[in-house]
Amino acid sequence: MQFLTDKLEFPPVDTANEYGMLAIGGDLSTERLLLAYNSGIFPWYCDGEPVVWYSPDERMVLYSNELRVSKSMQQVLKKGVFKVTFNQAFEEVIYNCKTIERKDEFGTWITDEMEDAYIKLHKLGIAKSVEVWRDKKLVGGLYGLEIGNIFCGESMFSKESNASKVALINLVNHAPKKYELIDCQIYNEHLASLGAREIDRTEFMKYLIK
């Protein structure tokens, strides 16, 4: 694992350790974040710690044509109780992803520094959000980066049952841009139930160099 300097570079992704940790240090400048995501790398660390950069050997992805929507979820969508928008409340979405309580987790990994960095990316039209509303209240959503034909998902939240699923389904089926795949980064049972699966890093990297 390499310690980064001020130089805008990362080590080769195949030098990541068994946990996917590739490098430590650097900053969350727009230029470094764009280099990272275009190289199959993402930051993940806790407040008060140096930035840690990851590129896991097994990458969790959701191919748009492999999305699975259960019958019960189809009924939820048909009822039309949720309204979905795109890129209308990015800052609210990332704030909720940062502050919402999550079961069996030790707190947020979205630091103030990360929040500011992704808001900058949103203002540049690179970071995107999906918002789920009920009775004019924001009850769910997700955000991530648009890198070519890939949506690099960062985080999602839900204040009501199924709200985050509604966000992801609408990202795949109704987003302004049709994505070839959604990068989910690491394995998650919730996403696996919707059709996401792991592929090796070499296969994932092919989508970044198209």
N, CA and C atoms as a LAMMPS dump frame, in Angstrom:
ITEM: TIMESTEP
0
ITEM: NUMBER OF ATOMS
630
ITEM: BOX BOUNDS ff ff ff
-5.0000000000000000e+02 5.0000000000000000e+02
-5.0000000000000000e+02 5.0000000000000000e+02
-5.0000000000000000e+02 5.0000000000000000e+02
ITEM: ATOMS id mol type element x y z
1 1 1 N 0.852 -1.194 0
2 1 2 C 0 0 0
3 1 3 C 0.886 1.242 0
4 2 1 N 0.556 2.194 -0.825
5 2 2 C 1.416 3.356 -1.033
6 2 3 C 0.879 4.589 -0.311
7 3 1 N 1.796 5.412 0.181
8 3 2 C 1.428 6.69 0.773
9 3 3 C 1.546 7.756 -0.311
10 4 1 N 0.467 8.511 -0.513
11 4 2 C 0.43 9.486 -1.586
12 4 3 C 1.113 10.792 -1.194
13 5 1 N 1.643 11.468 -2.185
14 5 2 C 2.209 12.797 -1.997
15 5 3 C 1.26 13.803 -2.655
16 6 1 N 1.72 15.024 -2.826
17 6 2 C 0.904 16.035 -3.501
18 6 3 C 0.792 15.769 -4.996
19 7 1 N 1.621 14.886 -5.504
20 7 2 C 1.589 14.572 -6.931
21 7 3 C 0.281 13.872 -7.275
22 8 1 N -0.32 14.274 -8.374
23 8 2 C -1.636 13.747 -8.753
24 8 3 C -1.468 12.403 -9.467
25 9 1 N -1.39 11.331 -8.687
26 9 2 C -1.229 9.996 -9.239
27 9 3 C -1.641 8.95 -8.214
28 10 1 N -1.923 7.749 -8.701
29 10 2 C -2.215 6.604 -7.859
30 10 3 C -1.347 5.429 -8.316
31 11 1 N -1.054 4.511 -7.413
32 11 2 C -0.343 3.304 -7.844
33 11 3 C -1.26 2.422 -8.675
34 12 1 N -0.721 1.45 -9.407
35 12 2 C -1.561 0.534 -10.188
36 12 3 C -2.58 -0.164 -9.287
37 13 1 N -3.798 -0.319 -9.774
38 13 2 C -4.859 -0.895 -8.942
39 13 3 C -4.568 -2.33 -8.528
40 14 1 N -3.775 -3.046 -9.32
41 14 2 C -3.505 -4.442 -8.962
42 14 3 C -2.501 -4.572 -7.82
43 15 1 N -2.058 -3.433 -7.271
44 15 2 C -1.184 -3.478 -6.098
45 15 3 C -1.98 -3.332 -4.803
46 16 1 N -3.305 -3.23 -4.896
47 16 2 C -4.154 -3.154 -3.696
48 16 3 C -3.992 -4.425 -2.87
49 17 1 N -4.129 -4.302 -1.55
50 17 2 C -3.985 -5.493 -0.707
51 17 3 C -5.257 -6.344 -0.737
52 18 1 N -5.29 -7.397 0.056
53 18 2 C -6.412 -8.337 0.015
54 18 3 C -7.741 -7.705 0.415
55 19 1 N -7.695 -6.568 1.098
56 19 2 C -8.917 -5.875 1.509
57 19 3 C -9.31 -4.79 0.507
58 20 1 N -8.531 -4.649 -0.546
59 20 2 C -8.822 -3.64 -1.551
60 20 3 C -8.188 -2.295 -1.285
61 21 1 N -7.444 -2.169 -0.165
62 21 2 C -6.799 -0.899 0.166
63 21 3 C -5.61 -0.683 -0.763
64 22 1 N -5.605 0.466 -1.419
65 22 2 C -4.588 0.748 -2.426
66 22 3 C -3.583 1.803 -1.974
67 23 1 N -4.075 2.865 -1.351
68 23 2 C -3.196 3.981 -0.989
69 23 3 C -3.79 4.769 0.169
70 24 1 N -2.934 5.535 0.832
71 24 2 C -3.339 6.396 1.943
72 24 3 C -2.81 7.801 1.683
73 25 1 N -3.641 8.786 1.993
74 25 2 C -3.191 10.166 1.905
75 25 3 C -3.782 10.902 0.726
76 26 1 N -3.146 11.986 0.361
77 26 2 C -3.684 12.808 -0.708
78 26 3 C -4.833 13.662 -0.212
79 27 1 N -5.657 14.122 -1.138
80 27 2 C -6.763 14.999 -0.772
81 27 3 C -8.009 14.617 -1.562
82 28 1 N -9.064 15.373 -1.358
83 28 2 C -10.318 15.135 -2.073
84 28 3 C -10.58 16.256 -3.075
85 29 1 N -9.533 16.718 -3.705
86 29 2 C -9.7 17.737 -4.742
87 29 3 C -10.502 17.148 -5.897
88 30 1 N -11.162 18.002 -6.645
89 30 2 C -11.933 17.549 -7.801
90 30 3 C -11.058 16.757 -8.761
91 31 1 N -9.849 17.236 -9.005
92 31 2 C -8.947 16.568 -9.945
93 31 3 C -8.568 15.171 -9.463
94 32 1 N -8.282 15.027 -8.178
95 32 2 C -7.882 13.713 -7.664
96 32 3 C -9.074 12.749 -7.649
97 33 1 N -10.231 13.246 -7.276
98 33 2 C -11.414 12.374 -7.261
99 33 3 C -11.75 11.879 -8.668
100 34 1 N -11.67 12.76 -9.658
101 34 2 C -11.967 12.336 -11.025
102 34 3 C -10.942 11.326 -11.525
103 35 1 N -9.667 11.541 -11.195
104 35 2 C -8.638 10.568 -11.563
105 35 3 C -8.926 9.23 -10.897
106 36 1 N -9.326 9.273 -9.63
107 36 2 C -9.612 8.046 -8.893
108 36 3 C -10.752 7.265 -9.547
109 37 1 N -11.889 7.897 -9.741
110 37 2 C -13.045 7.183 -10.264
111 37 3 C -12.818 6.684 -11.688
112 38 1 N -12.097 7.452 -12.468
113 38 2 C -11.785 7.008 -13.824
114 38 3 C -10.761 5.876 -13.83
115 39 1 N -10.138 5.634 -12.681
116 39 2 C -9.153 4.563 -12.556
117 39 3 C -9.676 3.376 -11.754
118 40 1 N -10.97 3.395 -11.415
119 40 2 C -11.546 2.296 -10.645
120 40 3 C -11.23 2.349 -9.166
121 41 1 N -11.029 3.553 -8.65
122 41 2 C -10.629 3.757 -7.251
123 41 3 C -11.642 4.668 -6.565
124 42 1 N -11.889 4.436 -5.285
125 42 2 C -12.792 5.316 -4.535
126 42 3 C -12.276 5.515 -3.109
127 43 1 N -12.607 6.648 -2.463
128 43 2 C -12.179 6.9 -1.08
129 43 3 C -13.179 6.328 -0.08
130 44 1 N -12.652 5.867 1.048
131 44 2 C -13.507 5.33 2.111
132 44 3 C -12.71 5.374 3.406
133 45 1 N -13.113 6.235 4.313
134 45 2 C -12.36 6.408 5.553
135 45 3 C -13.254 7.079 6.584
136 46 1 N -12.768 7.2 7.801
137 46 2 C -13.542 7.81 8.881
138 46 3 C -13 9.189 9.218
139 47 1 N -13.84 9.99 9.831
140 47 2 C -13.465 11.349 10.194
141 47 3 C -12.25 11.335 11.122
142 48 1 N -11.321 12.246 10.889
143 48 2 C -10.129 12.326 11.722
144 48 3 C -8.99 11.45 11.247
145 49 1 N -9.224 10.642 10.208
146 49 2 C -8.2 9.759 9.655
147 49 3 C -7.761 10.283 8.29
148 50 1 N -6.577 9.877 7.832
149 50 2 C -6.186 10.241 6.465
150 50 3 C -7.088 9.549 5.457
151 51 1 N -7.157 10.087 4.253
152 51 2 C -7.985 9.491 3.203
153 51 3 C -7.416 8.121 2.831
154 52 1 N -8.277 7.124 2.753
155 52 2 C -7.871 5.784 2.314
156 52 3 C -8.558 5.501 0.982
157 53 1 N -7.79 5.008 0.02
158 53 2 C -8.282 4.763 -1.328
159 53 3 C -8.37 3.27 -1.589
160 54 1 N -9.479 2.841 -2.19
161 54 2 C -9.755 1.42 -2.391
162 54 3 C -9.962 1.08 -3.866
163 55 1 N -9.58 -0.134 -4.202
164 55 2 C -9.905 -0.718 -5.497
165 55 3 C -9.984 -2.23 -5.296
166 56 1 N -11.129 -2.723 -4.806
167 56 2 C -11.252 -4.146 -4.46
168 56 3 C -11.147 -5.062 -5.674
169 57 1 N -10.597 -6.247 -5.442
170 57 2 C -10.432 -7.217 -6.526
171 57 3 C -11.781 -7.706 -7.036
172 58 1 N -12.779 -7.811 -6.134
173 58 2 C -14.139 -8.178 -6.516
174 58 3 C -15.007 -6.934 -6.411
175 59 1 N -15.608 -6.552 -7.533
176 59 2 C -16.39 -5.312 -7.59
177 59 3 C -17.87 -5.649 -7.702
178 60 1 N -18.673 -5.088 -6.818
179 60 2 C -20.118 -5.295 -6.86
180 60 3 C -20.717 -4.335 -7.882
181 61 1 N -21.422 -4.878 -8.875
182 61 2 C -22.027 -4.042 -9.91
183 61 3 C -23.444 -4.52 -10.201
184 62 1 N -24.222 -3.612 -10.733
185 62 2 C -25.569 -3.951 -11.193
186 62 3 C -25.655 -3.582 -12.664
187 63 1 N -25.753 -4.59 -13.524
188 63 2 C -25.983 -4.331 -14.935
189 63 3 C -27.441 -3.911 -15.11
190 64 1 N -27.648 -2.89 -15.897
191 64 2 C -29.001 -2.36 -16.06
192 64 3 C -29.983 -3.41 -16.535
193 65 1 N -29.515 -4.339 -17.382
194 65 2 C -30.421 -5.367 -17.91
195 65 3 C -30.589 -6.554 -16.97
196 66 1 N -29.968 -6.48 -15.778
197 66 2 C -30.103 -7.565 -14.807
198 66 3 C -30.868 -7.13 -13.555
199 67 1 N -31.435 -5.948 -13.597
200 67 2 C -32.218 -5.464 -12.46
201 67 3 C -33.39 -6.406 -12.183
202 68 1 N -33.543 -6.796 -10.919
203 68 2 C -34.665 -7.651 -10.517
204 68 3 C -35.613 -6.858 -9.63
205 69 1 N -36.862 -6.811 -10.054
206 69 2 C -37.888 -6.118 -9.268
207 69 3 C -38.919 -7.153 -8.849
208 70 1 N -39.017 -7.408 -7.558
209 70 2 C -39.941 -8.42 -7.05
210 70 3 C -41.391 -8.018 -7.299
211 71 1 N -42.281 -8.985 -7.206
212 71 2 C -43.701 -8.695 -7.403
213 71 3 C -44.21 -7.7 -6.358
214 72 1 N -43.74 -7.869 -5.136
215 72 2 C -44.188 -6.947 -4.083
216 72 3 C -43.684 -5.534 -4.358
217 73 1 N -42.456 -5.441 -4.911
218 73 2 C -41.914 -4.13 -5.237
219 73 3 C -42.647 -3.521 -6.434
220 74 1 N -43.042 -4.345 -7.367
221 74 2 C -43.837 -3.865 -8.497
222 74 3 C -45.147 -3.252 -8.019
223 75 1 N -45.744 -3.859 -7.008
224 75 2 C -46.991 -3.333 -6.45
225 75 3 C -46.764 -1.978 -5.783
226 76 1 N -45.622 -1.848 -5.082
227 76 2 C -45.286 -0.572 -4.45
228 76 3 C -45.178 0.525 -5.504
229 77 1 N -44.501 0.197 -6.611
230 77 2 C -44.326 1.181 -7.683
231 77 3 C -45.661 1.545 -8.33
232 78 1 N -46.549 0.559 -8.499
233 78 2 C -47.843 0.795 -9.137
234 78 3 C -48.733 1.7 -8.294
235 79 1 N -48.596 1.613 -6.982
236 79 2 C -49.433 2.432 -6.103
237 79 3 C -49.143 3.92 -6.273
238 80 1 N -47.947 4.24 -6.695
239 80 2 C -47.61 5.635 -6.964
240 80 3 C -47.575 6.536 -5.743
241 81 1 N -47.259 5.959 -4.577
242 81 2 C -47.225 6.784 -3.366
243 81 3 C -45.954 7.629 -3.299
244 82 1 N -44.936 7.223 -4.056
245 82 2 C -43.683 7.966 -4.069
246 82 3 C -43.549 8.787 -5.344
247 83 1 N -43.001 9.972 -5.199
248 83 2 C -42.625 10.784 -6.355
249 83 3 C -41.101 10.767 -6.456
250 84 1 N -40.59 10.608 -7.666
251 84 2 C -39.143 10.522 -7.86
252 84 3 C -38.661 11.68 -8.728
253 85 1 N -37.577 12.327 -8.303
254 85 2 C -36.948 13.386 -9.085
255 85 3 C -35.461 13.081 -9.222
256 86 1 N -34.826 13.787 -10.147
257 86 2 C -33.397 13.615 -10.382
258 86 3 C -32.676 14.95 -10.248
259 87 1 N -31.627 14.966 -9.422
260 87 2 C -30.748 16.132 -9.305
261 87 3 C -31.469 17.413 -8.86
262 88 1 N -32.496 17.237 -8.057
263 88 2 C -33.244 18.393 -7.559
264 88 3 C -32.898 18.753 -6.117
265 89 1 N -32.293 17.815 -5.382
266 89 2 C -31.992 18.085 -3.969
267 89 3 C -30.734 17.331 -3.556
268 90 1 N -29.672 17.515 -4.336
269 90 2 C -28.438 16.771 -4.089
270 90 3 C -27.919 16.982 -2.67
271 91 1 N -27.857 18.231 -2.237
272 91 2 C -27.288 18.508 -0.923
273 91 3 C -28.121 17.888 0.196
274 92 1 N -29.432 17.84 0.026
275 92 2 C -30.285 17.189 1.02
276 92 3 C -30.045 15.682 1.036
277 93 1 N -29.855 15.104 -0.139
278 93 2 C -29.62 13.66 -0.221
279 93 3 C -28.311 13.286 0.469
280 94 1 N -27.226 13.968 0.143
281 94 2 C -25.949 13.607 0.747
282 94 3 C -25.957 13.875 2.255
283 95 1 N -26.663 14.918 2.674
284 95 2 C -26.759 15.18 4.115
285 95 3 C -27.488 14.041 4.819
286 96 1 N -28.565 13.561 4.221
287 96 2 C -29.308 12.457 4.825
288 96 3 C -28.494 11.163 4.812
289 97 1 N -27.764 10.91 3.734
290 97 2 C -26.891 9.736 3.692
291 97 3 C -25.841 9.805 4.797
292 98 1 N -25.406 11.01 5.087
293 98 2 C -24.367 11.226 6.102
294 98 3 C -24.901 11.056 7.517
295 99 1 N -26.126 11.503 7.772
296 99 2 C -26.609 11.609 9.148
297 99 3 C -27.598 10.527 9.577
298 100 1 N -28.173 9.79 8.638
299 100 2 C -29.198 8.82 9.015
300 100 3 C -28.589 7.671 9.817
301 101 1 N -29.315 7.194 10.803
302 101 2 C -28.849 6.06 11.605
303 101 3 C -28.998 4.777 10.805
304 102 1 N -27.967 3.943 10.869
305 102 2 C -27.976 2.676 10.138
306 102 3 C -27.743 1.545 11.123
307 103 1 N -28.498 0.483 10.982
308 103 2 C -28.378 -0.661 11.867
309 103 3 C -27.022 -1.344 11.686
310 104 1 N -26.445 -1.763 12.791
311 104 2 C -25.208 -2.547 12.785
312 104 3 C -24.035 -1.818 12.152
313 105 1 N -24.053 -0.48 12.16
314 105 2 C -22.927 0.278 11.64
315 105 3 C -22.429 1.224 12.731
316 106 1 N -21.132 1.537 12.676
317 106 2 C -20.522 2.303 13.748
318 106 3 C -20.552 3.805 13.502
319 107 1 N -21.292 4.255 12.54
320 107 2 C -21.378 5.68 12.266
321 107 3 C -21.185 5.96 10.794
322 108 1 N -21.06 7.225 10.48
323 108 2 C -20.961 7.59 9.073
324 108 3 C -19.522 7.548 8.587
325 109 1 N -19.343 7.248 7.311
326 109 2 C -18.031 7.373 6.686
327 109 3 C -18.009 8.603 5.779
328 110 1 N -19.136 9.318 5.707
329 110 2 C -19.202 10.538 4.896
330 110 3 C -18.789 11.712 5.789
331 111 1 N -17.555 12.114 5.673
332 111 2 C -17.041 13.202 6.488
333 111 3 C -17.509 14.549 5.924
334 112 1 N -17.313 15.603 6.7
335 112 2 C -17.645 16.948 6.206
336 112 3 C -16.845 17.257 4.935
337 113 1 N -15.594 16.806 4.926
338 113 2 C -14.717 17.031 3.774
339 113 3 C -15.271 16.329 2.532
340 114 1 N -15.763 15.098 2.713
341 114 2 C -16.335 14.364 1.591
342 114 3 C -17.618 15.034 1.108
343 115 1 N -18.442 15.454 2.049
344 115 2 C -19.689 16.124 1.689
345 115 3 C -19.405 17.347 0.82
346 116 1 N -18.46 18.169 1.238
347 116 2 C -18.112 19.374 0.471
348 116 3 C -17.56 19.009 -0.907
349 117 1 N -16.738 17.966 -0.966
350 117 2 C -16.098 17.581 -2.224
351 117 3 C -17.126 17.112 -3.25
352 118 1 N -18.115 16.333 -2.804
353 118 2 C -19.108 15.813 -3.741
354 118 3 C -20.126 16.88 -4.133
355 119 1 N -20.366 17.827 -3.268
356 119 2 C -21.229 18.956 -3.643
357 119 3 C -20.557 19.756 -4.761
358 120 1 N -19.238 19.938 -4.68
359 120 2 C -18.5 20.61 -5.758
360 120 3 C -18.648 19.842 -7.065
361 121 1 N -18.55 18.514 -6.981
362 121 2 C -18.692 17.688 -8.182
363 121 3 C -20.106 17.791 -8.751
364 122 1 N -21.08 17.929 -7.867
365 122 2 C -22.456 18.085 -8.341
366 122 3 C -22.616 19.407 -9.088
367 123 1 N -22.026 20.444 -8.57
368 123 2 C -22.132 21.751 -9.218
369 123 3 C -21.457 21.752 -10.587
370 124 1 N -20.532 20.815 -10.78
371 124 2 C -19.87 20.664 -12.079
372 124 3 C -20.639 19.727 -13.004
373 125 1 N -21.748 19.169 -12.501
374 125 2 C -22.563 18.271 -13.308
375 125 3 C -22.07 16.845 -13.344
376 126 1 N -21.162 16.491 -12.44
377 126 2 C -20.576 15.141 -12.427
378 126 3 C -21.248 14.254 -11.388
379 127 1 N -21.464 14.757 -10.202
380 127 2 C -22.168 14.012 -9.161
381 127 3 C -23.671 14.196 -9.347
382 128 1 N -24.407 13.104 -9.233
383 128 2 C -25.852 13.101 -9.493
384 128 3 C -26.607 12.54 -8.293
385 129 1 N -27.885 12.862 -8.236
386 129 2 C -28.711 12.329 -7.158
387 129 3 C -30.079 11.893 -7.672
388 130 1 N -30.677 10.987 -6.933
389 130 2 C -32.067 10.58 -7.141
390 130 3 C -32.787 10.854 -5.832
391 131 1 N -33.93 11.521 -5.912
392 131 2 C -34.688 11.853 -4.708
393 131 3 C -36.039 11.141 -4.721
394 132 1 N -36.432 10.621 -3.584
395 132 2 C -37.731 9.97 -3.44
396 132 3 C -38.542 10.743 -2.412
397 133 1 N -39.726 11.181 -2.827
398 133 2 C -40.571 12.036 -1.988
399 133 3 C -41.9 11.343 -1.667
400 134 1 N -42.424 11.663 -0.498
401 134 2 C -43.794 11.262 -0.149
402 134 3 C -44.429 12.421 0.601
403 135 1 N -45.547 12.881 0.084
404 135 2 C -46.229 14.037 0.682
405 135 3 C -45.275 15.223 0.809
406 136 1 N -44.489 15.435 -0.246
407 136 2 C -43.555 16.555 -0.352
408 136 3 C -42.412 16.497 0.654
409 137 1 N -42.212 15.332 1.285
410 137 2 C -41.091 15.147 2.203
411 137 3 C -40.089 14.172 1.584
412 138 1 N -38.811 14.482 1.721
413 138 2 C -37.768 13.62 1.197
414 138 3 C -37.636 12.389 2.094
415 139 1 N -37.94 11.225 1.557
416 139 2 C -37.937 10.001 2.37
417 139 3 C -36.901 8.987 1.912
418 140 1 N -36.19 9.273 0.828
419 140 2 C -35.173 8.348 0.362
420 140 3 C -34.393 8.953 -0.787
421 141 1 N -33.289 8.31 -1.117
422 141 2 C -32.513 8.806 -2.241
423 141 3 C -31.141 8.163 -2.299
424 142 1 N -30.398 8.548 -3.304
425 142 2 C -29.031 8.067 -3.48
426 142 3 C -28.24 9.103 -4.264
427 143 1 N -26.909 8.96 -4.208
428 143 2 C -26.057 9.852 -5.005
429 143 3 C -24.816 9.1 -5.458
430 144 1 N -24.186 9.631 -6.489
431 144 2 C -22.971 9.029 -7.006
432 144 3 C -22.42 9.871 -8.139
433 145 1 N -21.432 9.334 -8.841
434 145 2 C -20.774 10.052 -9.926
435 145 3 C -21.083 9.407 -11.27
436 146 1 N -21.268 10.247 -12.262
437 146 2 C -21.453 9.765 -13.625
438 146 3 C -20.096 9.769 -14.327
439 147 1 N -19.599 8.579 -14.621
440 147 2 C -18.313 8.425 -15.302
441 147 3 C -18.581 7.683 -16.612
442 148 1 N -18.664 8.419 -17.692
443 148 2 C -18.998 7.8 -18.976
444 148 3 C -20.375 7.173 -18.92
445 149 1 N -20.453 5.898 -19.241
446 149 2 C -21.723 5.169 -19.197
447 149 3 C -21.911 4.401 -17.893
448 150 1 N -21.122 4.748 -16.886
449 150 2 C -21.212 4.099 -15.58
450 150 3 C -21.708 5.1 -14.546
451 151 1 N -22.568 4.632 -13.642
452 151 2 C -22.943 5.428 -12.48
453 151 3 C -22.232 4.819 -11.287
454 152 1 N -21.303 5.568 -10.702
455 152 2 C -20.547 5.085 -9.545
456 152 3 C -21.31 5.455 -8.279
457 153 1 N -22.101 4.525 -7.784
458 153 2 C -22.923 4.79 -6.615
459 153 3 C -22.079 4.982 -5.368
460 154 1 N -22.44 5.966 -4.555
461 154 2 C -21.705 6.244 -3.336
462 154 3 C -22.483 5.873 -2.08
463 155 1 N -23.72 6.32 -1.985
464 155 2 C -24.494 6.012 -0.786
465 155 3 C -25.98 6.21 -1.071
466 156 1 N -26.811 5.578 -0.245
467 156 2 C -28.254 5.755 -0.342
468 156 3 C -28.836 5.79 1.061
469 157 1 N -30.041 6.304 1.173
470 157 2 C -30.71 6.325 2.472
471 157 3 C -32.193 6.081 2.283
472 158 1 N -32.837 5.691 3.357
473 158 2 C -34.272 5.433 3.318
474 158 3 C -34.879 5.748 4.671
475 159 1 N -35.892 6.6 4.678
476 159 2 C -36.632 6.905 5.904
477 159 3 C -37.948 6.151 5.956
478 160 1 N -38.316 5.551 4.827
479 160 2 C -39.514 4.722 4.756
480 160 3 C -39.171 3.432 4.037
481 161 1 N -39.864 2.378 4.372
482 161 2 C -39.62 1.086 3.742
483 161 3 C -39.696 1.2 2.226
484 162 1 N -38.693 0.643 1.567
485 162 2 C -38.62 0.551 0.094
486 162 3 C -38.181 1.83 -0.606
487 163 1 N -38.002 2.928 0.108
488 163 2 C -37.686 4.19 -0.551
489 163 3 C -36.348 4.14 -1.289
490 164 1 N -35.33 3.508 -0.697
491 164 2 C -34.038 3.44 -1.383
492 164 3 C -34.114 2.518 -2.592
493 165 1 N -34.928 1.469 -2.502
494 165 2 C -35.12 0.594 -3.66
495 165 3 C -35.794 1.345 -4.798
496 166 1 N -36.769 2.158 -4.458
497 166 2 C -37.45 2.97 -5.47
498 166 3 C -36.429 3.882 -6.164
499 167 1 N -35.505 4.449 -5.385
500 167 2 C -34.482 5.324 -5.961
501 167 3 C -33.611 4.564 -6.949
502 168 1 N -33.161 3.377 -6.564
503 168 2 C -32.272 2.603 -7.435
504 168 3 C -32.994 2.121 -8.692
505 169 1 N -34.211 1.658 -8.542
506 169 2 C -34.986 1.186 -9.698
507 169 3 C -35.194 2.318 -10.69
508 170 1 N -35.484 3.506 -10.178
509 170 2 C -35.68 4.65 -11.067
510 170 3 C -34.37 5.124 -11.681
511 171 1 N -33.266 4.973 -10.965
512 171 2 C -31.965 5.297 -11.544
513 171 3 C -31.705 4.426 -12.766
514 172 1 N -32.011 3.142 -12.648
515 172 2 C -31.773 2.204 -13.755
516 172 3 C -32.747 2.445 -14.899
517 173 1 N -34.015 2.616 -14.576
518 173 2 C -35.056 2.62 -15.617
519 173 3 C -35.443 3.994 -16.148
520 174 1 N -35.263 5.036 -15.349
521 174 2 C -35.829 6.332 -15.748
522 174 3 C -34.887 7.516 -15.608
523 175 1 N -33.621 7.287 -15.309
524 175 2 C -32.684 8.402 -15.201
525 175 3 C -32.533 9.105 -16.547
526 176 1 N -32.18 10.39 -16.534
527 176 2 C -32 11.116 -17.799
528 176 3 C -30.994 10.455 -18.733
529 177 1 N -30.009 9.747 -18.164
530 177 2 C -29.048 9.01 -18.972
531 177 3 C -29.17 7.526 -18.669
532 178 1 N -29.092 6.697 -19.713
533 178 2 C -29.155 5.245 -19.535
534 178 3 C -27.747 4.731 -19.246
535 179 1 N -27.557 4.157 -18.068
536 179 2 C -26.243 3.669 -17.676
537 179 3 C -26.083 2.194 -18.026
538 180 1 N -24.864 1.852 -18.462
539 180 2 C -24.579 0.457 -18.797
540 180 3 C -24.536 -0.391 -17.536
541 181 1 N -23.962 0.17 -16.495
542 181 2 C -23.957 -0.534 -15.209
543 181 3 C -23.86 0.467 -14.076
544 182 1 N -24.252 0.012 -12.903
545 182 2 C -24.153 0.784 -11.669
546 182 3 C -23.033 0.168 -10.839
547 183 1 N -22.046 0.948 -10.494
548 183 2 C -20.956 0.484 -9.641
549 183 3 C -21.418 0.571 -8.188
550 184 1 N -21.522 -0.58 -7.534
551 184 2 C -21.971 -0.631 -6.137
552 184 3 C -20.797 -0.828 -5.175
553 185 1 N -19.585 -0.911 -5.71
554 185 2 C -18.324 -0.976 -4.96
555 185 3 C -18.111 -2.306 -4.246
556 186 1 N -18.778 -2.544 -3.127
557 186 2 C -18.54 -3.779 -2.38
558 186 3 C -19.858 -4.506 -2.126
559 187 1 N -19.742 -5.807 -1.808
560 187 2 C -20.933 -6.659 -1.674
561 187 3 C -21.908 -6.121 -0.624
562 188 1 N -23.176 -6.189 -0.986
563 188 2 C -24.241 -5.733 -0.101
564 188 3 C -25.475 -6.58 -0.393
565 189 1 N -26.039 -7.218 0.637
566 189 2 C -27.186 -8.114 0.436
567 189 3 C -28.389 -7.375 -0.135
568 190 1 N -28.604 -6.165 0.318
569 190 2 C -29.726 -5.35 -0.159
570 190 3 C -29.641 -5.166 -1.672
571 191 1 N -28.445 -4.869 -2.171
572 191 2 C -28.255 -4.666 -3.601
573 191 3 C -28.269 -5.993 -4.36
574 192 1 N -27.76 -7.037 -3.72
575 192 2 C -27.778 -8.355 -4.359
576 192 3 C -29.209 -8.804 -4.63
577 193 1 N -30.133 -8.436 -3.744
578 193 2 C -31.536 -8.828 -3.922
579 193 3 C -32.155 -8.153 -5.139
580 194 1 N -31.517 -7.081 -5.602
581 194 2 C -32.014 -6.36 -6.773
582 194 3 C -31.286 -6.763 -8.056
583 195 1 N -30.368 -7.718 -7.929
584 195 2 C -29.687 -8.228 -9.115
585 195 3 C -28.22 -7.878 -9.216
586 196 1 N -27.692 -7.128 -8.267
587 196 2 C -26.271 -6.783 -8.31
588 196 3 C -25.432 -8.027 -8.024
589 197 1 N -24.248 -8.081 -8.608
590 197 2 C -23.352 -9.221 -8.406
591 197 3 C -21.9 -8.764 -8.503
592 198 1 N -21.012 -9.626 -8.058
593 198 2 C -19.595 -9.296 -8.083
594 198 3 C -18.95 -9.732 -9.398
595 199 1 N -18.081 -8.871 -9.92
596 199 2 C -17.231 -9.228 -11.053
597 199 3 C -15.8 -8.887 -10.651
598 200 1 N -14.82 -9.458 -11.344
599 200 2 C -13.454 -9.15 -10.939
600 200 3 C -13.042 -7.773 -11.45
601 201 1 N -12.037 -7.23 -10.806
602 201 2 C -11.604 -5.867 -11.094
603 201 3 C -11.198 -5.69 -12.558
604 202 1 N -10.538 -6.687 -13.119
605 202 2 C -10.109 -6.595 -14.519
606 202 3 C -11.298 -6.394 -15.445
607 203 1 N -12.382 -7.119 -15.182
608 203 2 C -13.593 -6.986 -15.993
609 203 3 C -14.213 -5.609 -15.803
610 204 1 N -14.244 -5.145 -14.569
611 204 2 C -14.819 -3.83 -14.281
612 204 3 C -14.039 -2.729 -14.985
613 205 1 N -12.723 -2.837 -14.998
614 205 2 C -11.891 -1.797 -15.586
615 205 3 C -12.146 -1.636 -17.079
616 206 1 N -12.609 -2.677 -17.728
617 206 2 C -12.894 -2.605 -19.165
618 206 3 C -13.967 -1.564 -19.47
619 207 1 N -14.889 -1.374 -18.539
620 207 2 C -15.97 -0.414 -18.754
621 207 3 C -15.484 1.021 -18.598
622 208 1 N -14.369 1.206 -17.896
623 208 2 C -13.85 2.545 -17.682
624 208 3 C -12.989 3.039 -18.835
625 209 1 N -12.507 2.122 -19.661
626 209 2 C -11.601 2.526 -20.745
627 209 3 C -12.271 2.485 -22.095
628 210 1 N -13.611 2.35 -22.116
629 210 2 C -14.317 2.356 -23.395
630 210 3 C -14.309 3.748 -24.003
